[in-house]
């Protein structure tokens, strides 16, 4: 099944970031980041704020809505 790529996955590719970079920057596990990237889960409120703050050094215009909306769309596509 072809699942729409999440905004987070796009940001990682565009900036050549790895899951470990995001995990270290946000203070979460690489597994959590993997779930976010593949649309299996959405960052909690605090982690979402930290994620946006971290990503703004690479994508200054990124918002929480950009990230959560894309993850939600991916979850809907796979029936999660």
Protein Blocks (a to p, Z undefined) as FASTA:
>chain_A
ZZdddfklmmmmmnopafklmmmmnopafklmmmmmnopaccdfklmmmmmmmmmmmmmm
bcfklmmmmmmmmmmmnoZZ
